[in-house]
Amino acid sequence: MKEMRPQPSQHLTKRRILFVKPRLQGTFALSFAAIAFAGGALFAWIFLRYARTAIRVASLQGHYEFLSPHEIIGGELARYVVIMSAGVLAVSLLVLLFQVHRIRGGVGRIVLTFRNSMEGDLSSITNAAGPSEIAELGRMVDASRSRILSRIREIRADAEFLLRHPLTDEEYAKRWDALKSAIGRIVP
């Protein structure tokens, strides 16, 4: 009789962490790791002070009461672990809210810049704040808008030249075609 094995599912793949933007996600991971490390260090420092006192008192009373180590510091250890966990969670949530606020502010500035661009204002600077990726995106938007502004200035100068200077039909047609192609590069 042939043994029946279940076929491995092709849909189940090994999960792995994939960083889309390592600088942005790495910064978040490091900030939360720093919070956990600081919380653990604070917990160790505070609990060590308590444990020294509790063990000293227990050693002095050890001849009269035979307490186990768990009975000596167990309740306080649980209390400190709960406080540390709640503190680390609260600080992590505050950092997350702060980072989300910075990202929303930077993206909001970029969106406002795009809306102003749709209305014809290409001169206002983005000034996107937030993580370095958001600020870099703002600088890239500003750079592309400044290139567009310089092209528009060139087109205006060429159009003014066509209006103000008498040209031969051949030269006018040549300059008009160049002007149309310059406009076509900005507005496809």
MDAnalysis code that builds the backbone (N, CA, C; Angstrom):
import MDAnalysis as mda
import numpy as np

u = mda.Universe.empty(564, n_residues=188, atom_resindex=np.repeat(np.arange(188), 3), trajectory=True)
u.add_TopologyAttr("name", ["N", "CA", "C"] * 188)
u.add_TopologyAttr("resid", np.arange(1, 189))
u.add_TopologyAttr("resname", ["MET", "LYS", "GLU", "MET", "ARG", "PRO", "GLN", "PRO", "SER", "GLN", "HIS", "LEU", "THR", "LYS", "ARG", "ARG", "ILE", "LEU", "PHE", "VAL", "LYS", "PRO", "ARG", "LEU", "GLN", "GLY", "THR", "PHE", "ALA", "LEU", "SER", "PHE", "ALA", "ALA", "ILE", "ALA", "PHE", "ALA", "GLY", "GLY", "ALA", "LEU", "PHE", "ALA", "TRP", "ILE", "PHE", "LEU", "ARG", "TYR", "ALA", "ARG", "THR", "ALA", "ILE", "ARG", "VAL", "ALA", "SER", "LEU", "GLN", "GLY", "HIS", "TYR", "GLU", "PHE", "LEU", "SER", "PRO", "HIS", "GLU", "ILE", "ILE", "GLY", "GLY", "GLU", "LEU", "ALA", "ARG", "TYR", "VAL", "VAL", "ILE", "MET", "SER", "ALA", "GLY", "VAL", "LEU", "ALA", "VAL", "SER", "LEU", "LEU", "VAL", "LEU", "LEU", "PHE", "GLN", "VAL", "HIS", "ARG", "ILE", "ARG", "GLY", "GLY", "VAL", "GLY", "ARG", "ILE", "VAL", "LEU", "THR", "PHE", "ARG", "ASN", "SER", "MET", "GLU", "GLY", "ASP", "LEU", "SER", "SER", "ILE", "THR", "ASN", "ALA", "ALA", "GLY", "PRO", "SER", "GLU", "ILE", "ALA", "GLU", "LEU", "GLY", "ARG", "MET", "VAL", "ASP", "ALA", "SER", "ARG", "SER", "ARG", "ILE", "LEU", "SER", "ARG", "ILE", "ARG", "GLU", "ILE", "ARG", "ALA", "ASP", "ALA", "GLU", "PHE", "LEU", "LEU", "ARG", "HIS", "PRO", "LEU", "THR", "ASP", "GLU", "GLU", "TYR", "ALA", "LYS", "ARG", "TRP", "ASP", "ALA", "LEU", "LYS", "SER", "ALA", "ILE", "GLY", "ARG", "ILE", "VAL", "PRO"])
u.atoms.positions = np.array([
    [0.847, -1.163, 0.000],
    [0.000, 0.000, 0.000],
    [0.896, 1.230, 0.000],
    [0.556, 2.147, -0.831],
    [1.360, 3.353, -0.995],
    [0.974, 4.378, 0.072],
    [2.013, 4.969, 0.681],
    [1.779, 5.968, 1.719],
    [1.389, 7.291, 1.073],
    [0.355, 7.910, 1.611],
    [-0.113, 9.186, 1.047],
    [0.450, 10.331, 1.882],
    [1.175, 11.187, 1.215],
    [1.724, 12.377, 1.879],
    [0.959, 13.600, 1.419],
    [0.736, 14.514, 2.327],
    [0.095, 15.755, 1.885],
    [1.081, 16.553, 1.041],
    [0.573, 17.136, -0.019],
    [1.398, 17.965, -0.893],
    [1.660, 19.304, -0.207],
    [2.899, 19.763, -0.264],
    [3.165, 21.084, 0.335],
    [2.421, 22.167, -0.437],
    [1.862, 23.064, 0.307],
    [1.098, 24.139, -0.313],
    [2.048, 25.140, -0.955],
    [1.716, 25.524, -2.143],
    [2.524, 26.520, -2.824],
    [2.202, 27.920, -2.320],
    [1.107, 28.042, -1.612],
    [0.703, 29.356, -1.103],
    [1.423, 29.715, 0.191],
    [1.895, 28.701, 0.903],
    [2.586, 28.969, 2.159],
    [4.053, 29.217, 1.863],
    [4.491, 30.410, 2.158],
    [5.891, 30.747, 1.966],
    [6.465, 31.186, 3.298],
    [7.756, 31.090, 3.392],
    [8.419, 31.506, 4.619],
    [8.338, 33.021, 4.740],
    [7.870, 33.468, 5.896],
    [7.763, 34.912, 6.121],
    [9.136, 35.485, 6.397],
    [9.372, 36.630, 5.859],
    [10.615, 37.316, 6.140],
    [10.336, 38.808, 6.137],
    [11.175, 39.525, 6.820],
    [11.025, 40.963, 6.902],
    [11.621, 41.571, 5.646],
    [10.873, 42.417, 5.011],
    [11.334, 43.077, 3.802],
    [11.271, 44.578, 4.046],
    [12.425, 45.209, 4.023],
    [12.478, 46.647, 4.210],
    [12.258, 47.326, 2.867],
    [11.222, 48.134, 2.773],
    [10.970, 48.893, 1.565],
    [11.936, 50.077, 1.512],
    [12.036, 50.788, 2.582],
    [12.970, 51.903, 2.720],
    [13.779, 51.653, 3.988],
    [14.963, 51.050, 3.862],
    [15.713, 50.686, 5.065],
    [16.041, 51.856, 5.981],
    [16.323, 53.038, 5.414],
    [16.656, 54.161, 6.292],
    [15.466, 54.566, 7.140],
    [14.282, 54.605, 6.543],
    [13.087, 54.998, 7.286],
    [12.688, 53.904, 8.276],
    [12.554, 52.672, 7.789],
    [12.124, 51.594, 8.668],
    [13.190, 51.242, 9.690],
    [14.449, 51.343, 9.312],
    [15.525, 51.078, 10.261],
    [15.538, 52.079, 11.392],
    [15.232, 53.339, 11.082],
    [15.164, 54.374, 12.105],
    [14.058, 54.060, 13.107],
    [12.901, 53.638, 12.591],
    [11.803, 53.273, 13.483],
    [12.188, 52.073, 14.343],
    [12.785, 51.054, 13.736],
    [13.167, 49.853, 14.486],
    [14.190, 50.192, 15.564],
    [15.155, 51.034, 15.230],
    [16.163, 51.417, 16.219],
    [15.565, 52.244, 17.352],
    [14.620, 53.114, 17.024],
    [14.019, 53.920, 18.092],
    [13.226, 53.044, 19.057],
    [12.482, 52.055, 18.540],
    [11.730, 51.179, 19.431],
    [12.656, 50.233, 20.195],
    [13.754, 49.802, 19.578],
    [14.727, 48.974, 20.289],
    [15.384, 49.778, 21.417],
    [15.665, 51.064, 21.164],
    [16.243, 51.913, 22.202],
    [15.273, 52.093, 23.365],
    [13.995, 52.217, 23.057],
    [12.987, 52.350, 24.117],
    [12.945, 51.079, 24.960],
    [12.931, 49.912, 24.307],
    [12.897, 48.647, 25.048],
    [14.169, 48.475, 25.883],
    [15.313, 48.828, 25.321],
    [16.566, 48.713, 26.066],
    [16.566, 49.647, 27.272],
    [16.124, 50.889, 27.077],
    [16.080, 51.843, 28.193],
    [15.112, 51.372, 29.270],
    [13.964, 50.840, 28.853],
    [13.003, 50.319, 29.834],
    [13.566, 49.136, 30.596],
    [14.261, 48.234, 29.912],
    [14.872, 47.087, 30.588],
    [15.967, 47.508, 31.540],
    [16.781, 48.483, 31.115],
    [17.858, 48.964, 31.986],
    [17.285, 49.644, 33.220],
    [16.239, 50.447, 33.051],
    [15.609, 51.103, 34.195],
    [14.990, 50.074, 35.133],
    [14.336, 49.066, 34.547],
    [13.754, 47.994, 35.354],
    [14.840, 47.278, 36.168],
    [15.943, 46.927, 35.505],
    [17.020, 46.211, 36.197],
    [17.594, 47.058, 37.329],
    [17.793, 48.334, 37.091],
    [18.375, 49.209, 38.108],
    [17.443, 49.343, 39.313],
    [16.151, 49.604, 39.052],
    [15.194, 49.788, 40.160],
    [14.974, 48.479, 40.908],
    [14.804, 47.378, 40.149],
    [14.522, 46.114, 40.820],
    [15.737, 45.605, 41.583],
    [16.924, 45.845, 41.080],
    [18.126, 45.421, 41.790],
    [18.222, 46.113, 43.146],
    [17.890, 47.391, 43.170],
    [17.894, 48.106, 44.457],
    [16.897, 47.480, 45.425],
    [15.691, 47.194, 44.925],
    [14.683, 46.580, 45.791],
    [15.115, 45.188, 46.235],
    [15.632, 44.393, 45.305],
    [15.997, 43.008, 45.626],
    [17.102, 42.954, 46.676],
    [18.073, 43.850, 46.580],
    [19.142, 43.878, 47.601],
    [18.560, 44.105, 48.991],
    [17.662, 45.073, 49.079],
    [17.051, 45.373, 50.373],
    [16.205, 44.206, 50.857],
    [15.410, 43.630, 49.969],
    [14.523, 42.534, 50.358],
    [15.318, 41.303, 50.765],
    [16.368, 40.991, 50.065],
    [17.168, 39.813, 50.407],
    [17.935, 40.053, 51.708],
    [18.385, 41.265, 51.918],
    [19.077, 41.586, 53.180],
    [18.131, 41.433, 54.358],
    [16.922, 41.974, 54.219],
    [15.930, 41.846, 55.299],
    [15.585, 40.376, 55.513],
    [15.439, 39.615, 54.414],
    [15.111, 38.195, 54.546],
    [16.247, 37.421, 55.201],
    [17.479, 37.812, 54.901],
    [18.605, 37.096, 55.522],
    [18.665, 37.380, 57.025],
    [18.287, 38.584, 57.414],
    [18.266, 38.908, 58.842],
    [17.136, 38.184, 59.563],
    [16.035, 37.956, 58.868],
    [14.902, 37.267, 59.468],
    [14.893, 35.781, 59.111],
    [15.881, 35.325, 58.411],
    [15.906, 33.958, 57.897],
    [15.851, 32.890, 58.968],
    [16.322, 33.192, 60.173],
    [16.311, 32.184, 61.230],
    [14.911, 31.966, 61.792],
    [14.040, 32.964, 61.570],
    [12.709, 32.853, 62.159],
    [11.665, 32.435, 61.128],
    [11.790, 33.000, 59.903],
    [10.830, 32.644, 58.848],
    [11.612, 32.014, 57.713],
    [11.204, 30.852, 57.297],
    [11.878, 30.176, 56.198],
    [11.097, 30.424, 54.916],
    [11.393, 31.574, 54.266],
    [10.713, 31.963, 53.030],
    [11.537, 31.519, 51.833],
    [10.838, 31.158, 50.772],
    [11.542, 30.831, 49.527],
    [11.902, 32.141, 48.818],
    [12.868, 32.085, 47.876],
    [13.189, 33.316, 47.136],
    [11.981, 33.900, 46.409],
    [11.107, 33.030, 45.923],
    [9.907, 33.521, 45.233],
    [9.004, 34.280, 46.210],
    [8.896, 33.788, 47.415],
    [8.070, 34.472, 48.404],
    [8.684, 35.805, 48.823],
    [10.011, 35.881, 48.766],
    [10.684, 37.110, 49.196],
    [10.489, 38.228, 48.171],
    [10.712, 37.947, 46.907],
    [10.675, 39.025, 45.903],
    [9.680, 38.781, 44.775],
    [8.915, 37.722, 44.813],
    [8.022, 37.369, 43.706],
    [6.949, 38.400, 43.409],
    [6.268, 38.868, 44.448],
    [5.187, 39.832, 44.243],
    [5.695, 41.153, 43.699],
    [6.787, 41.623, 44.252],
    [7.367, 42.877, 43.776],
    [7.913, 42.737, 42.359],
    [8.494, 41.579, 42.059],
    [9.005, 41.344, 40.709],
    [7.866, 41.432, 39.696],
    [6.760, 40.807, 39.997],
    [5.601, 40.860, 39.091],
    [5.112, 42.294, 38.937],
    [5.053, 43.024, 40.048],
    [4.609, 44.410, 39.973],
    [5.549, 45.249, 39.111],
    [6.854, 45.086, 39.276],
    [7.823, 45.843, 38.491],
    [7.766, 45.457, 37.013],
    [7.545, 44.187, 36.723],
    [7.439, 43.758, 35.317],
    [6.210, 44.384, 34.663],
    [5.107, 44.419, 35.377],
    [3.891, 45.036, 34.830],
    [4.113, 46.526, 34.598],
    [4.711, 47.206, 35.551],
    [4.974, 48.642, 35.413],
    [5.932, 48.903, 34.256],
    [6.994, 48.078, 34.152],
    [7.952, 48.259, 33.068],
    [7.287, 48.021, 31.708],
    [6.493, 46.978, 31.619],
    [5.831, 46.687, 30.346],
    [4.879, 47.816, 29.948],
    [4.111, 48.300, 30.904],
    [3.189, 49.398, 30.612],
    [3.953, 50.667, 30.237],
    [5.055, 50.934, 30.932],
    [5.854, 52.128, 30.615],
    [6.479, 52.052, 29.240],
    [7.061, 50.902, 28.902],
    [7.675, 50.744, 27.579],
    [6.607, 50.843, 26.487],
    [5.443, 50.247, 26.719],
    [4.357, 50.338, 25.739],
    [3.890, 51.779, 25.571],
    [3.737, 52.501, 26.679],
    [3.284, 53.891, 26.600],
    [4.296, 54.766, 25.866],
    [5.578, 54.616, 26.175],
    [6.600, 55.420, 25.505],
    [6.687, 55.044, 24.029],
    [6.552, 53.758, 23.715],
    [6.567, 53.328, 22.308],
    [5.392, 53.933, 21.544],
    [4.228, 53.953, 22.169],
    [3.070, 54.562, 21.505],
    [3.260, 56.061, 21.313],
    [3.853, 56.737, 22.288],
    [4.122, 58.164, 22.138],
    [5.109, 58.433, 21.005],
    [6.163, 57.617, 20.917],
    [7.124, 57.780, 19.826],
    [6.453, 57.505, 18.489],
    [5.615, 56.480, 18.438],
    [4.895, 56.174, 17.197],
    [3.989, 57.332, 16.794],
    [3.252, 57.876, 17.753],
    [2.378, 59.012, 17.442],
    [3.183, 60.226, 16.986],
    [4.324, 60.462, 17.613],
    [5.188, 61.564, 17.216],
    [5.703, 61.365, 15.789],
    [6.133, 60.159, 15.465],
    [6.632, 59.874, 14.115],
    [5.506, 59.998, 13.085],
    [4.336, 59.496, 13.405],
    [3.197, 59.606, 12.483],
    [2.843, 61.074, 12.269],
    [2.894, 61.863, 13.326],
    [2.606, 63.297, 13.209],
    [3.615, 63.978, 12.288],
    [4.899, 63.640, 12.440],
    [5.934, 64.218, 11.577],
    [5.736, 63.804, 10.123],
    [5.408, 62.537, 9.905],
    [5.199, 62.058, 8.533],
    [3.980, 62.729, 7.921],
    [2.881, 62.803, 8.677],
    [1.671, 63.465, 8.153],
    [1.928, 64.924, 7.830],
    [2.704, 65.591, 8.680],
    [3.027, 67.002, 8.419],
    [3.833, 67.171, 7.146],
    [4.856, 66.334, 6.963],
    [5.685, 66.416, 5.759],
    [4.913, 66.082, 4.500],
    [4.123, 65.020, 4.557],
    [3.322, 64.635, 3.393],
    [2.253, 65.691, 3.120],
    [1.705, 66.268, 4.186],
    [0.717, 67.343, 4.006],
    [1.305, 68.545, 3.279],
    [2.549, 68.890, 3.630],
    [3.219, 69.996, 2.921],
    [3.431, 69.661, 1.449],
    [3.811, 68.428, 1.152],
    [4.013, 68.033, -0.243],
    [2.696, 68.054, -1.004],
    [1.620, 67.569, -0.384],
    [0.303, 67.601, -1.031],
    [-0.132, 69.041, -1.271],
    [0.093, 69.921, -0.299],
    [-0.245, 71.333, -0.470],
    [0.544, 71.944, -1.618],
    [1.806, 71.566, -1.738],
    [2.636, 72.056, -2.836],
    [2.073, 71.596, -4.179],
    [1.660, 70.338, -4.263],
    [1.067, 69.836, -5.511],
    [-0.248, 70.552, -5.830],
    [-1.050, 70.808, -4.800],
    [-2.315, 71.532, -5.049],
    [-2.049, 72.951, -5.524],
    [-1.048, 73.604, -4.915],
    [-0.684, 74.944, -5.377],
    [-0.158, 74.901, -6.805],
    [0.563, 73.850, -7.146],
    [1.080, 73.705, -8.507],
    [-0.059, 73.548, -9.506],
    [-1.103, 72.838, -9.108],
    [-2.257, 72.670, -10.004],
    [-2.932, 74.007, -10.275],
    [-2.860, 74.919, -9.306],
    [-3.472, 76.238, -9.472],
    [-2.522, 77.233, -10.114],
    [-1.305, 76.776, -10.454],
    [-0.373, 77.636, -11.163],
    [0.740, 78.218, -10.322],
    [0.751, 77.982, -9.024],
    [1.806, 78.514, -8.169],
    [2.948, 77.509, -8.107],
    [3.986, 77.771, -8.869],
    [5.143, 76.881, -8.880],
    [6.305, 77.442, -8.071],
    [6.097, 78.573, -7.407],
    [7.223, 79.232, -6.745],
    [7.339, 78.917, -5.263],
    [6.275, 78.434, -4.627],
    [6.366, 78.193, -3.180],
    [7.211, 76.954, -2.908],
    [8.014, 77.026, -1.836],
    [8.920, 75.936, -1.477],
    [8.161, 74.927, -0.624],
    [8.489, 73.668, -0.784],
    [7.780, 72.606, -0.067],
    [8.028, 72.668, 1.433],
    [9.299, 72.743, 1.848],
    [9.672, 72.719, 3.271],
    [9.051, 71.533, 4.004],
    [9.159, 70.352, 3.413],
    [8.584, 69.150, 4.019],
    [9.447, 68.713, 5.190],
    [8.833, 68.626, 6.366],
    [9.536, 68.161, 7.553],
    [9.217, 66.690, 7.766],
    [9.943, 66.077, 8.658],
    [9.690, 64.676, 8.957],
    [10.943, 63.859, 8.775],
    [10.779, 62.549, 8.664],
    [11.947, 61.688, 8.451],
    [12.688, 62.077, 7.176],
    [13.910, 61.631, 7.070],
    [14.774, 62.058, 5.960],
    [14.187, 61.715, 4.602],
    [13.444, 60.625, 4.503],
    [12.846, 60.239, 3.220],
    [11.794, 61.267, 2.773],
    [11.001, 61.761, 3.699],
    [9.974, 62.753, 3.375],
    [10.635, 64.067, 2.974],
    [11.646, 64.481, 3.727],
    [12.351, 65.724, 3.401],
    [13.039, 65.611, 2.041],
    [13.607, 64.454, 1.735],
    [14.251, 64.248, 0.428],
    [13.221, 64.315, -0.701],
    [12.047, 63.736, -0.482],
    [10.981, 63.827, -1.484],
    [10.589, 65.280, -1.712],
    [10.509, 66.063, -0.639],
    [10.198, 67.486, -0.772],
    [11.250, 68.222, -1.581],
    [12.528, 67.908, -1.334],
    [13.601, 68.540, -2.111],
    [13.529, 68.136, -3.586],
    [13.177, 66.891, -3.857],
    [13.057, 66.444, -5.252],
    [11.893, 67.152, -5.952],
    [10.779, 67.329, -5.228],
    [9.634, 68.055, -5.800],
    [10.031, 69.497, -6.092],
    [10.739, 70.130, -5.155],
    [11.185, 71.507, -5.365],
    [12.125, 71.610, -6.562],
    [13.023, 70.648, -6.709],
    [13.968, 70.674, -7.832],
    [13.237, 70.530, -9.165],
    [12.251, 69.629, -9.228],
    [11.526, 69.466, -10.491],
    [10.683, 70.705, -10.794],
    [10.108, 71.309, -9.764],
    [9.319, 72.516, -10.001],
    [10.207, 73.669, -10.448],
    [11.430, 73.768, -9.921],
    [12.314, 74.856, -10.353],
    [12.743, 74.657, -11.803],
    [12.932, 73.406, -12.233],
    [13.247, 73.155, -13.644],
    [12.079, 73.559, -14.532],
    [10.870, 73.250, -14.103],
    [9.685, 73.636, -14.881],
    [9.577, 75.152, -14.947],
    [9.833, 75.830, -13.818],
    [9.778, 77.297, -13.813],
    [10.799, 77.899, -14.776],
    [11.999, 77.336, -14.801],
    [13.004, 77.881, -15.727],
    [12.594, 77.644, -17.177],
    [11.988, 76.506, -17.474],
    [11.500, 76.260, -18.848],
    [10.367, 77.214, -19.212],
    [9.485, 77.470, -18.241],
    [8.384, 78.402, -18.511],
    [8.936, 79.797, -18.780],
    [9.941, 80.211, -18.022],
    [10.563, 81.518, -18.270],
    [11.182, 81.580, -19.669],
    [11.822, 80.501, -20.086],
    [12.394, 80.456, -21.438],
    [11.302, 80.553, -22.498],
    [10.195, 79.840, -22.277],
    [9.080, 79.882, -23.234],
    [8.506, 81.290, -23.306],
    [8.334, 81.932, -22.154],
    [7.816, 83.304, -22.149],
    [8.751, 84.251, -22.899],
    [10.047, 84.091, -22.666],
    [11.014, 84.946, -23.361],
    [10.949, 84.715, -24.868],
    [10.845, 83.453, -25.290],
    [10.737, 83.155, -26.726],
    [9.440, 83.719, -27.313],
    [8.328, 83.601, -26.571],
    [7.051, 84.131, -27.057],
    [7.108, 85.652, -27.162],
    [7.709, 86.300, -26.180],
    [7.869, 87.766, -26.238],
    [8.739, 88.162, -27.434],
    [9.773, 87.388, -27.677],
    [10.645, 87.673, -28.809],
    [9.870, 87.570, -30.129],
    [9.012, 86.544, -30.236],
    [8.201, 86.389, -31.452],
    [7.232, 87.554, -31.627],
    [6.688, 88.065, -30.533],
    [5.732, 89.169, -30.599],
    [6.411, 90.498, -30.933],
    [7.554, 90.730, -30.387],
    [8.175, 92.046, -30.464],
    [9.092, 92.263, -31.681],
    [9.668, 91.231, -32.208],
    [10.640, 91.392, -33.280],
    [10.070, 90.929, -34.620],
    [10.250, 91.763, -35.630],
    [9.792, 91.336, -36.961],
    [10.758, 90.274, -37.501],
    [10.188, 89.178, -37.972],
    [10.987, 88.073, -38.491],
    [10.470, 87.684, -39.873],
    [11.327, 87.037, -40.617],
    [10.876, 86.504, -41.911],
    [9.975, 85.317, -41.641],
    [9.181, 84.975, -42.631],
    [8.239, 83.858, -42.456],
    [8.963, 82.551, -42.145],
    [10.080, 82.356, -42.773],
    [10.834, 81.113, -42.553],
    [11.413, 81.066, -41.136],
    [11.988, 82.186, -40.701],
    [12.557, 82.228, -39.357],
    [11.459, 82.171, -38.300],
    [10.317, 82.830, -38.566],
    [9.189, 82.793, -37.643],
    [8.674, 81.352, -37.493],
    [8.519, 80.641, -38.608],
    [8.030, 79.261, -38.559],
    [8.998, 78.367, -37.794],
    [10.287, 78.584, -37.993],
    [11.296, 77.789, -37.293],
    [11.233, 78.042, -35.785],
    [11.137, 79.312, -35.399],
    [11.047, 79.641, -33.968],
    [9.714, 79.181, -33.372],
    [8.638, 79.262, -34.156],
    [7.326, 78.819, -33.683],
    [7.328, 77.309, -33.435],
    [7.933, 76.538, -34.308],
    [8.028, 75.092, -34.105],
    [8.863, 74.765, -32.865],
    [9.960, 75.501, -32.665],
    [10.786, 75.290, -31.469],
    [9.996, 75.632, -30.206],
    [9.189, 76.686, -30.274],
    [8.370, 77.080, -29.119],
    [7.312, 76.022, -28.836],
    [6.666, 75.488, -29.873],
    [5.655, 74.443, -29.674],
    [6.280, 73.175, -29.065],
    [7.476, 72.807, -29.515],
    [8.115, 71.616, -28.948],
    [8.519, 71.872, -27.490],
    [8.938, 73.087, -27.146],
    [9.279, 73.415, -25.760],
    [8.034, 73.340, -24.866],
    [6.910, 73.828, -25.398],
    [5.641, 73.733, -24.637],
    [5.237, 72.279, -24.500],
    [5.422, 71.491, -25.560],
    [5.066, 70.074, -25.522],
    [5.886, 69.278, -24.508],
    [7.118, 69.717, -24.223],
    [7.913, 69.016, -23.198],
    [7.381, 69.282, -21.804],
    [6.727, 70.420, -21.605],
    [6.173, 70.715, -20.274],
    [4.774, 70.144, -20.136],
    [3.938, 70.382, -21.153],
    [2.558, 69.905, -21.115],
    [2.385, 68.909, -22.260],
    [2.439, 67.615, -21.955],
    [2.324, 66.626, -23.036],
    [0.934, 66.587, -23.643],
])
